Amino acid sequence: MRSISLLLPITLLLMLGSCSSPPKPPTVNESTRRPVNSAMAIELQACKSALHNSRLAAREAQRTAETNTVNEERVSALQQAIAITQTRLAAPSAETANGVFTIHFDFGSTQVVVPADIRQALVESARSAPMLILRGRTDGVVDNVTESRIASARAVAMRDYLVSAGVDASRIHVSHQAVGDHVADNQTPAGRALNRRVEIEVYRALPVASR
């Protein structure tokens, strides 16, 4: 009985000592641990970000290239349209362009002689034109009555020729200039022959007075 009573305090002390000891921390398996902040992990994340940014830049560049291609096609189409319009304005058709015919005369003569190669074109153009202006010229160098009479008579003779060919006389306006306004060297026989002339200005549309 005495022995039991001696063992009881010892047992209680052992039990109290075991309860007061702290628990052991949990253990970690190093083989499954991920090195989140390791240099390799950081480099991998940087590569992924760079790849993503490169893909975005490539897509943006592709959209920009497609937009530039469309704009270039539009500019090219506009340039072609402008070129066509300029060509049409610079070179009007024969049906709408004004024209000038020149008939030459012998020295001192007022007799009209229209070359065969322009006769038909002259008559057809004059018949359809709303207005004709005839300008008589000479190869004179001094303005006098004789030169003025010849220049005027040549223009009138040309008007009579056109009227006889069926041109409405009311659409023909006659003027003359006795000397000057030469088209060639008046010091040579060939030049003087070219200066003795009547210019026939054929208008496809009536001139509009500028304001």
C-alpha positions as CSV (number, residue, x, y, z in Angstrom):
1,M,0.0,0.0,0.0
2,R,2.9,2.3,0.8
3,S,4.5,1.6,-2.5
4,I,1.4,2.5,-4.5
5,S,1.1,5.8,-2.7
6,L,4.7,6.6,-3.6
7,L,4.3,5.8,-7.3
8,L,1.2,8.0,-7.7
9,P,2.9,11.3,-7.3
10,I,5.7,10.3,-9.7
11,T,3.1,9.3,-12.3
12,L,1.3,12.6,-12.0
13,L,4.6,14.5,-12.5
14,L,5.4,12.6,-15.6
15,M,1.9,13.3,-17.1
16,L,2.2,17.0,-16.3
17,G,5.6,17.1,-17.9
18,S,4.4,15.5,-21.1
19,C,1.5,18.0,-21.4
20,S,3.7,21.1,-21.0
21,S,6.1,20.2,-23.9
22,P,5.3,22.3,-27.1
23,P,4.1,20.5,-30.3
24,K,6.7,19.8,-33.1
25,P,6.4,22.0,-36.2
26,P,5.1,20.3,-39.4
27,T,7.8,19.0,-41.8
28,V,8.1,20.1,-45.4
29,N,9.0,17.8,-48.3
30,E,11.8,19.7,-50.1
31,S,11.3,17.5,-53.2
32,T,7.9,19.0,-54.0
33,R,8.7,22.6,-53.1
34,R,8.4,25.2,-56.0
35,P,11.1,27.9,-56.1
36,V,8.6,30.7,-56.7
37,N,11.2,33.5,-56.5
38,S,14.1,31.7,-58.2
39,A,16.0,33.4,-61.1
40,M,14.7,30.9,-63.6
41,A,11.1,31.5,-62.6
42,I,11.5,35.3,-63.0
43,E,13.2,34.9,-66.4
44,L,10.4,32.6,-67.6
45,Q,7.7,35.1,-66.6
46,A,9.6,37.9,-68.3
47,C,9.8,35.8,-71.5
48,K,6.1,35.2,-71.4
49,S,5.3,38.9,-71.0
50,A,7.7,39.8,-73.9
51,L,6.0,37.2,-76.1
52,H,2.6,38.6,-75.3
53,N,3.7,42.1,-76.1
54,S,5.3,41.0,-79.4
55,R,2.1,39.3,-80.5
56,L,0.2,42.5,-79.7
57,A,2.7,44.6,-81.6
58,A,2.5,42.2,-84.6
59,R,-1.3,42.4,-84.7
60,E,-1.1,46.2,-84.6
61,A,1.5,46.3,-87.3
62,Q,-0.7,44.0,-89.5
63,R,-3.7,46.3,-89.0
64,T,-1.6,49.3,-89.8
65,A,-0.2,47.7,-93.0
66,E,-3.8,46.8,-94.1
67,T,-4.9,50.4,-93.5
68,N,-2.0,51.8,-95.4
69,T,-2.7,49.4,-98.4
70,V,-6.3,50.6,-98.5
71,N,-5.2,54.3,-98.3
72,E,-2.6,53.8,-101.1
73,E,-5.3,52.2,-103.3
74,R,-7.6,55.1,-102.7
75,V,-4.8,57.7,-103.4
76,S,-3.9,55.8,-106.6
77,A,-7.6,55.8,-107.8
78,L,-7.9,59.5,-107.1
79,Q,-4.6,60.2,-109.0
80,Q,-5.9,58.3,-112.0
81,A,-9.2,60.2,-111.9
82,I,-7.4,63.5,-111.7
83,A,-5.1,62.6,-114.6
84,I,-8.0,61.6,-116.8
85,T,-9.9,64.8,-116.0
86,Q,-6.8,66.9,-116.7
87,T,-6.3,65.1,-120.0
88,R,-9.8,65.8,-121.1
89,L,-9.5,69.4,-120.1
90,A,-6.2,69.9,-121.8
91,A,-7.2,68.1,-125.0
92,P,-10.9,68.8,-125.8
93,S,-12.5,66.7,-128.5
94,A,-12.7,67.9,-132.1
95,E,-16.4,68.4,-131.7
96,T,-16.0,71.0,-128.9
97,A,-12.6,72.6,-129.6
98,N,-12.3,76.0,-131.3
99,G,-10.3,76.0,-134.5
100,V,-8.4,78.4,-136.8
101,F,-8.1,78.1,-140.6
102,T,-5.7,80.2,-142.6
103,I,-6.2,81.1,-146.3
104,H,-3.3,82.7,-148.1
105,F,-3.4,85.3,-151.0
106,D,-1.2,86.3,-153.9
107,F,0.5,89.6,-153.8
108,G,-2.1,92.4,-154.1
109,S,-4.9,89.9,-154.7
110,T,-8.3,89.5,-153.0
111,Q,-9.3,86.3,-154.8
112,V,-10.1,83.4,-152.5
113,V,-8.4,80.1,-153.3
114,V,-9.1,77.4,-150.6
115,P,-6.7,74.4,-150.8
116,A,-8.5,71.2,-151.6
117,D,-7.1,69.4,-148.5
118,I,-8.9,71.8,-146.1
119,R,-11.9,72.8,-148.1
120,Q,-14.4,70.2,-146.8
121,A,-13.3,70.6,-143.2
122,L,-13.5,74.4,-143.4
123,V,-17.0,74.4,-144.8
124,E,-18.4,71.8,-142.4
125,S,-16.9,73.5,-139.4
126,A,-18.1,76.9,-140.5
127,R,-21.7,75.7,-141.1
128,S,-22.0,74.2,-137.6
129,A,-20.2,77.0,-135.7
130,P,-22.3,79.5,-133.8
131,M,-19.8,82.3,-134.6
132,L,-17.0,82.9,-137.0
133,I,-14.4,85.8,-136.9
134,L,-12.5,86.6,-140.2
135,R,-9.3,88.7,-139.9
136,G,-7.8,90.1,-143.1
137,R,-4.0,90.7,-143.2
138,T,-1.4,92.0,-145.7
139,D,2.4,91.9,-145.9
140,G,2.5,95.7,-145.8
141,V,5.0,97.7,-143.7
142,V,3.3,101.1,-143.9
143,D,-0.3,101.7,-142.8
144,N,-2.0,103.4,-145.8
145,V,-5.3,103.4,-147.6
146,T,-4.2,100.8,-150.2
147,E,-3.0,98.3,-147.6
148,S,-6.2,98.8,-145.5
149,R,-8.4,98.4,-148.5
150,I,-6.7,95.1,-149.5
151,A,-6.9,93.7,-146.0
152,S,-10.6,94.5,-145.7
153,A,-11.4,93.2,-149.2
154,R,-9.7,89.9,-148.4
155,A,-11.9,89.4,-145.3
156,V,-15.0,90.3,-147.2
157,A,-14.2,88.0,-150.0
158,M,-13.7,85.1,-147.5
159,R,-17.1,85.9,-146.0
160,D,-18.8,85.8,-149.4
161,Y,-17.1,82.4,-150.1
162,L,-18.5,80.9,-146.8
163,V,-21.9,82.4,-147.3
164,S,-22.0,80.8,-150.8
165,A,-21.1,77.5,-149.2
166,G,-24.1,77.6,-147.0
167,V,-22.9,79.4,-143.8
168,D,-25.3,81.8,-142.1
169,A,-24.0,85.3,-142.8
170,S,-25.3,86.6,-139.4
171,R,-22.8,84.4,-137.6
172,I,-19.8,85.8,-139.5
173,H,-17.9,88.8,-138.1
174,V,-15.3,90.5,-140.3
175,S,-12.3,92.6,-139.3
176,H,-8.9,93.5,-140.8
177,Q,-5.4,94.8,-140.0
178,A,-3.5,96.5,-142.7
179,V,0.1,96.1,-141.4
180,G,1.8,94.2,-138.6
181,D,0.8,91.0,-136.8
182,H,3.0,89.0,-139.1
183,V,3.4,85.3,-138.6
184,A,6.6,85.0,-140.6
185,D,9.7,87.0,-141.5
186,N,8.4,89.8,-143.7
187,Q,11.8,90.5,-145.1
188,T,11.8,87.3,-147.2
189,P,9.4,86.4,-150.2
190,A,8.4,83.2,-148.4
191,G,7.6,85.0,-145.2
192,R,5.6,87.7,-147.0
193,A,3.6,85.0,-148.7
194,L,2.6,83.6,-145.3
195,N,1.7,87.1,-144.0
196,R,-0.8,87.7,-146.8
197,R,-3.7,85.9,-145.3
198,V,-7.2,85.7,-143.8
199,E,-7.6,83.9,-140.5
200,I,-10.9,82.2,-139.9
201,E,-11.6,81.6,-136.2
202,V,-14.2,79.0,-135.7
203,Y,-16.0,79.1,-132.3
204,R,-17.8,76.0,-131.1
205,A,-19.4,78.0,-128.3
206,L,-20.1,81.7,-128.0
207,P,-17.5,83.5,-125.9
208,V,-18.6,84.5,-122.4
209,A,-17.6,88.0,-121.3
210,S,-15.5,88.1,-118.1
211,R,-16.9,89.9,-115.1
